[in-house]
């Protein structure tokens, strides 16, 4: 079995899917459909290209009229459910169909987005509609935040994230997230954990461009419920990593009564593929229990000779008065696709309750 994600679009998938299309799309030709899927260099296509290709091929077998095609898509999804299919990544071409062919058909597409997202998320597909229809679409997202289906409510939050990963940007929401805030207000105590996590991720997006808004929301929502407090904590993770004084104060994180000592780089020379090892000690000098947030920053050497810091969390917990602990930690330099490691002098620093202590150097060889 292939381990490549793109191979979710397999012969078995297309065979099963086309068996459903035979029942739902008039005059559907299964043999011709599968032939068309495997044309146009299918094997060389990556995941997103295969998805887009599936969208285009499906469109060839649907009525030319978008408003006539949508009922057949809805019928197909209902038949997939009856056949035992559940939400899975390979069906992301359904939302893509709406975004590709339905942008000029607002009313039809709104109903379709609401239906399809209950089978496969439309968080990516909804964004072209936000860009085109602006305030009108954001009012629709607000209405969806009160929907009976948690998947539609999640779409209201996830689809309106200013910085949704792997999705097209929404510049006007990055600049001014005000239209998003009523949606998050409606969802801050949602019974669904997936919806609440989406609210937290939306807040974290907002914090990257408008930190003051998130700090104000954190103050406003504090103590409403343990679930809302969890949303605030997860939604402020970027601000905490950045050492935001206001957010650190919100959580009572102060390094004044924390002693930091015995910081050592245990592996001053690290080979690519191995791990950096380091240790340090902390002590709660306060007469009261104290919450201490421990992080470290790896100052990676870049190709141009400058350093770029990435912060990693160690822990955040309460220490008893006078409690002292030694921390031993490893940081992997195993080759990964998302980062290039350059040989030379790198640095590592320890961060305690937002205060960064002087870094120590190590060499990557």
PyMOL commands that set and color helices and strands:
alter all, ss='L'
color gray80, all
select helices_A, chain A and resi 5-8+11-24+30-37+42-44+47-60+66-82+89-101+106-116+125-144+150-158+171-175+178-187+193-209+211-221+226-235+237-241+245-250
alter helices_A, ss='H'
color red, helices_A
select strands_A, chain A and resi 258-265+269-270+275-284+290-301+307-319+324-332+344-352+355-356+360-364
alter strands_A, ss='S'
color yellow, strands_A
deselect
rebuild
show_as cartoon
